[in-house]
Amino acid sequence: MPRQVKAQSVGRQGERWFSALLPTTWILQPPLDDVGVDGIVVICEDGPLNGLEFRVQIKSSERWRIRDDHVLVRNVNRDSALYWVTGFTPTLLVLHEVSTGRGVFAWANQVLATHKRLISAAGRTVSLHVPLSRELKEDVWPRIGQELRALNGMLARRLLSSGKAIPLLRAVHALAEAI
C-alpha cells in the first residue's frame, strides 16, 4: 500500500491551498522534478504584469512558531536558501499554517538579505523570519504584482549598469596586470 509521511501530507496541503488562492490568470507550473522550488507562477493577463513570472517556495507546518510578530522557520538548508536568491527570477516564500489555513509571504531576497551566513558558508542552515503582517489572502495579488514588477525593474537596472562597467573593469584589470 502506498503511504506518505506526515510532512509530505502537510506539504501537499500547503501547495493546494496556495494554488487555490491564485488569481485565475496567474498560472502555477509545478516542476517536473522538485529541485528547490515548488513551482513557477506565470502571469497571463492584460496589462503591465503580463508575462512576468516568479518562483514560489511553500513551507507548510501544522502550527507556526511565532517570535516578535514574525513566523519563524528554523533549520532551512543554506544551499536551498542561496538557490532562492540566485538567478533572474525572484522567489516568493510562502509559509502556510495547516491548523488555521492562514499564510504569510515575503520575497526571498528581502527575508535573506541580512543573513551573512548565507554568503559566508559559516553554517549549514538559516532561519526565516516572515512578518505576520504580510498575510496571504485573495486581495493581496495586486500588491504582489507591484512588488514583482519593482523587483524585475531593479534587476534590469542592475544588469544594464553592470554592462556599462565592463570597459572600466577591463581597464582596471589591465592596469593591475601592468603593475
C-alpha positions as CSV (number, residue, x, y, z in Angstrom):
1,M,0.0,0.0,0.0
2,P,1.3,3.5,-0.8
3,R,2.0,5.6,2.2
4,Q,3.1,9.2,2.8
5,V,4.7,10.7,5.9
6,K,3.0,13.5,7.8
7,A,5.5,16.1,6.3
8,Q,4.5,15.1,2.8
9,S,0.8,15.4,3.6
10,V,1.3,18.8,5.2
11,G,3.4,20.0,2.3
12,R,0.8,19.0,-0.3
13,Q,-1.9,20.8,1.7
14,G,0.1,24.0,1.5
15,E,0.6,23.6,-2.2
16,R,-3.1,23.0,-2.8
17,W,-4.0,26.0,-0.6
18,F,-1.6,28.3,-2.5
19,S,-2.9,27.2,-5.9
20,A,-6.5,27.8,-4.8
21,L,-5.7,31.4,-3.8
22,L,-4.0,32.3,-7.1
23,P,-6.0,34.6,-9.5
24,T,-7.2,32.6,-12.5
25,T,-4.9,34.5,-14.8
26,W,-1.8,33.6,-12.7
27,I,-0.7,30.1,-13.7
28,L,1.2,27.8,-11.3
29,Q,3.5,25.5,-13.2
30,P,4.7,22.8,-10.8
31,P,8.2,21.4,-11.6
32,L,8.6,18.1,-13.3
33,D,11.2,17.3,-10.7
34,D,11.4,19.1,-7.4
35,V,14.8,20.7,-7.5
36,G,14.5,23.6,-5.0
37,V,11.2,25.4,-5.6
38,D,7.6,24.2,-5.6
39,G,6.7,25.9,-8.9
40,I,6.8,28.9,-11.2
41,V,3.9,31.3,-11.4
42,V,3.4,32.9,-14.8
43,I,1.1,36.0,-15.0
44,C,-1.1,35.8,-18.1
45,E,-3.3,38.8,-18.0
46,D,-3.7,42.0,-20.0
47,G,-1.7,44.9,-18.6
48,P,1.8,45.6,-17.3
49,L,2.2,42.3,-15.4
50,N,1.6,40.1,-18.4
51,G,4.5,37.7,-18.9
52,L,6.1,38.3,-15.6
53,E,7.0,35.2,-13.6
54,F,8.3,34.2,-10.2
55,R,9.3,31.1,-8.4
56,V,7.4,30.0,-5.3
57,Q,8.6,28.0,-2.3
58,I,5.9,26.9,0.0
59,K,6.8,25.9,3.6
60,S,3.9,24.3,5.4
61,S,3.6,23.4,9.1
62,E,0.8,22.2,11.4
63,R,1.4,25.2,13.6
64,W,3.7,28.2,13.3
65,R,6.4,29.3,15.7
66,I,5.9,33.0,16.3
67,R,8.6,35.3,17.6
68,D,8.3,39.2,17.7
69,D,5.3,39.3,15.3
70,H,7.2,37.1,12.8
71,V,6.7,33.5,11.7
72,L,9.9,31.7,12.4
73,V,11.1,28.7,10.3
74,R,14.3,27.2,11.6
75,N,16.8,24.9,10.0
76,V,16.3,25.8,6.4
77,N,19.1,24.3,4.3
78,R,21.6,27.1,3.4
79,D,22.0,25.8,-0.1
80,S,18.3,25.9,-0.7
81,A,18.1,29.5,0.6
82,L,21.0,30.5,-1.6
83,Y,19.3,29.0,-4.6
84,W,16.2,31.1,-3.9
85,V,18.1,34.3,-4.2
86,T,20.2,33.5,-7.3
87,G,19.2,33.7,-10.9
88,F,16.9,36.2,-12.6
89,T,13.6,35.0,-11.3
90,P,12.5,36.2,-7.8
91,T,11.3,33.7,-5.4
92,L,8.2,34.2,-3.3
93,L,8.4,32.4,0.1
94,V,5.0,31.3,1.3
95,L,4.5,30.0,4.8
96,H,1.3,28.1,5.4
97,E,-0.2,27.0,8.7
98,V,-2.4,24.0,8.2
99,S,-4.3,24.2,11.5
100,T,-5.7,27.7,10.8
101,G,-5.5,27.8,7.0
102,R,-3.5,31.0,7.1
103,G,-0.5,32.0,5.2
104,V,2.2,34.8,5.0
105,F,4.5,35.7,2.3
106,A,7.8,37.5,1.6
107,W,10.3,37.7,-1.2
108,A,13.4,35.6,-0.5
109,N,15.9,38.3,-1.3
110,Q,14.3,40.6,1.3
111,V,14.0,37.9,4.0
112,L,17.5,36.6,3.5
113,A,19.2,40.0,2.9
114,T,20.6,40.2,6.4
115,H,21.9,36.6,6.6
116,K,25.7,37.0,6.5
117,R,25.9,33.2,7.0
118,L,24.2,32.7,3.6
119,I,27.1,34.1,1.7
120,S,30.0,33.2,4.1
121,A,29.1,29.5,4.3
122,A,29.5,29.7,8.1
123,G,26.6,27.5,8.8
124,R,24.6,24.7,7.1
125,T,21.2,26.2,8.0
126,V,19.4,29.6,8.2
127,S,16.2,30.7,9.8
128,L,13.4,32.6,8.0
129,H,11.5,35.4,9.7
130,V,8.4,36.5,7.8
131,P,6.2,39.2,9.3
132,L,2.7,38.2,10.3
133,S,1.6,41.5,8.7
134,R,2.3,40.0,5.2
135,E,-0.8,37.8,5.3
136,L,-1.5,35.9,2.0
137,K,-5.2,36.4,1.1
138,E,-7.1,36.7,-2.1
139,D,-6.9,40.5,-2.2
140,V,-3.1,40.7,-1.9
141,W,-2.2,39.7,-5.5
142,P,-2.1,43.3,-6.9
143,R,0.4,44.1,-4.2
144,I,2.5,41.1,-5.0
145,G,2.3,42.0,-8.7
146,Q,3.6,45.6,-8.0
147,E,6.4,44.2,-5.8
148,L,7.3,41.7,-8.6
149,R,7.4,44.5,-11.2
150,A,9.6,46.6,-8.9
151,L,12.0,43.6,-8.4
152,N,12.2,43.0,-12.1
153,G,12.9,46.7,-12.7
154,M,15.6,46.7,-10.1
155,L,17.2,43.7,-11.7
156,A,17.0,45.2,-15.2
157,R,18.7,48.4,-14.0
158,R,21.5,46.4,-12.2
159,L,22.1,44.3,-15.3
160,L,22.3,47.4,-17.5
161,S,24.7,49.1,-15.0
162,S,26.9,46.0,-14.9
163,G,27.2,46.1,-18.7
164,K,28.4,49.7,-18.6
165,A,31.0,48.7,-16.0
166,I,32.7,46.2,-18.3
167,P,35.1,48.6,-20.0
168,L,36.1,50.1,-16.6
169,L,36.7,46.6,-15.2
170,R,38.9,45.7,-18.3
171,A,40.9,48.8,-17.8
172,V,41.4,48.1,-14.0
173,H,42.4,44.5,-14.9
174,A,44.9,45.7,-17.5
175,L,46.3,48.3,-15.0
176,A,46.6,45.6,-12.3
177,E,48.5,43.3,-14.7
178,A,50.8,46.1,-15.7
179,I,51.7,46.8,-12.0
